[in-house]
């Protein structure tokens, strides 16, 4: 890279001031990620430069690149330097916002240039192209489009820079022979028409970070020093937050405790779109699952539950059943997260199984209920998503052929679709009339697995409720799970646009 090329890279405000002092020049503006600078970009930028006197390129910053975990492949600084090395580019700046809308208002170019694929705004999954066009016109500029062969940074990265594992690559190639990205995206986009009810326990996930000091001098006890704490809205709260990014209406029927309700935290961390309905049990706290984590290596040392897991008393159960009788008929999809902590009674489960238009269920096995809470608690569902361990517990078979176990369990339950999540092995889907289909995991970065199953079910159920092929539901669920494991616990809900961009990148 030539020394003088670095001088082309300017802070956005300085660039705006420089352009403002050169009003006689026709400014041409291009904007994008430019994660892998290729011949398609170069030809596009060369064509754009011919439209004016100065070519300005702005780059999407790293934290706004929503193309899946592991992207961008190159940092914002490296991407800016690559662009600055081109003779046709006069100035480069790293953007401050997710899209170019605010930047266009700041720079006020004579021409804003996009590739030919953006002539039809329907091709822009961000939905922002129309806003960008309006911002250009408000500033007195024009929008122009370049022609030529379209190359994809995502496709090149998938093939050469950071290709997925061979198993995943083979699967995606086979998937693309059956379905296009548009086949997938229409179920994600179509979720906006659904009314969804989430039913399950509210859980506060608390992470107590500590530094291990060593063994106590007097007893065989590990001693640690507390450093800091994080808290997250988990359980059914997390699922409702995931769904709020996708659907038109979300309602929540959940459980809080009277002893330590945590109501202020719950209200603060619940998406504003969600309509909550709470049963407040008189004889217990809101559930807190407290994990003690060694901070340097993010290793969980110990977990402590704060809960009362006996069944609700008669009065609280009556309140719950009245809520369910009123809310279930209003919704297209009912999504049940049963963590087995005494919230859902036999009567409540009967209402869910008999009254729901489309019922998606996860009956979770955990340390607090192992052996006492399995998926057969729900005799009927339209979709069940459980782990391999959970279906083996249901069958009472630790070993043995998994497909045989799934057939056995499916034969006893009125459920036409099962998704068995298997961690690093992805998921195994089963439909009675179509059989089995394995879908590999697509996560490239695993920080924390807590909440991954909830993210999977949230998105897979949205697709399945619209009649999507189970393979599409499973792939979308895997992509949502990949988003979830890339962050700590339920730090961020699954983002609709990021999910679409990730799927689009995978299917290039």
Secondary structure, DSSP 8 states (H G I E B T S, - for coil): --GGGGGGB--HHHHHHHHHT-TTS-EEEEEE--SS--HHHHHHHHHHHTTSSEEEEEE--GGG--SSTT--SS-HHHHHHHHHTSTT--EEEE-SSSSSHHHHHHH--SEEEEEGGGSSGGG-TTS-HHHHHHHHHHTT-EEEEE-S----HHHHIIIIIS---HHHHHHHHHHHHH--HHHHHHHHHHGGG-EEEEEEEEEEEEEEEEEEEEE-SSSS-EEEEEEEEEEEEEEHHHHHHHHHTT-SEEEEEEEEESSS--HHHHHHTS-TTEEEEEEEETTS--EEEEEEEETTTTEEEEEEEE---S---HHHHHHHHHHHHHHGGG-SEEEEEE-SSS-S-HHHHHHHHHH-SSEEEEE---TTTTTT--GGGSSB-SEEEEEHHHHHHHHT-SSS-HHHHHHHHHHHSB-SEEEEE-GGG-EEEEETTTEEEEE----S--S--TTHHHHHHHHHHHHHHTT--HHHHHHHHHHHHHHHHTSSTTSS---HHHHHHHHHHHT-
